[in-house]
Amino acid sequence: MFVPMIIGEVRRFLRDNNPVRVSRSMRDTAYKAIQCRERLTNEQGREPSVEEISGQLGMRAQDVVVALEAIVEPVSLYEPVFSDGGDTIYIMDQVGDADGEGNWLEEIALKQAIRRLSDREKRILSLRFLQGKTQMDVAGEIGISQAQVSRLEKGALGKIKREIRA
C-alpha cells in the first residue's frame, strides 16, 4: 500500500528538485533516445549516430539532440578538470568560442579601446593593418609625412594597450 506512494514521491522529488526545469515530454524523449541508443549499440556493436536513433524513434534528429542535451546536469565553470599538485585547470579554462578566436572578453575590450581613438587614428590603423598599406602609402593618402604616420600609429597602439590593461 505505501510502496507505490513512496515510489511516486521519490519520482516527484527527483523531477521537481533539479537545478534546471525540463519539461516532462522533453525528459521522456531523452529517455527513449537513451534506451534506443543502448539497444542499437548492443545490436550493432558500435555507437549509433543521432540520425539512426532519430530514425528508430520517428523523430527529427534536432529534437533528439535537444532532448538529450536538456537532461544533462549543469556543471559549475569552477569545477576542476585536472589538478597536478599546484596548478588546477577548471572547466572555465577549457571553454572557448566555436571559432577558436580566443578570449571574447579581450575582443570586447579591444573594440572599446578602438572606439575611444580619434577618427584620424582609426583611419591610420585601418589603412595600415586592415588594408595592408605601408606608412608611406598612408602618409600620401592622408597628406602628412611618414614620420607623423609612424608617431600617430605608435601612439594609437599605445592607447589601445593601456586601455586593455586597465
Buried (B, 14 or more C-beta within 10 A) or exposed (E): EEEEEEEEEEEEEEEEEEEEEBEEEBBEBBEBBBEBBEEBEEEEEEEBEBEBBBBBBEBEBEBBBEBBEBBEEEEEEEEEEEEEEEEEEBEEEEEEEEEEEEEEEEEEBEEEBBEEBEEEBBBBBEBBEEEEBEBEBBBBBBEBEBEBBBEBBEBBBEBBEEBEEE
